[in-house]
Amino acid sequence: MSTSDKRKQSLYFPEEMLKEIGAEATRQDRSLSWIVQQAWKAARTDLMRIPSPGVPSEKSAEKSADKAGGDAPK
């Protein structure tokens, strides 16, 4: 049997969301933790596409470069 690294962490959810997670946990006969872990695994790729605050996306970097060296009047 493999051992996993288990760390205790408090997470806070809006009441309605927690009710939905709890209902799904009951429906699947799983723990809240298991449901949240599966949701993270399912959504991780999509979440990684969201740009970080303060880090320009490729599109905004291209727009900035166009403005800086583009068609400025002489």
Secondary structure, DSSP 4 states (H G I P E B T S, - for coil): --------------HHHHHHHHHHHHHHT--HHHHHHHHHHHHHHHHHTSPPTTS--HHHHHHHHHHHHSS---
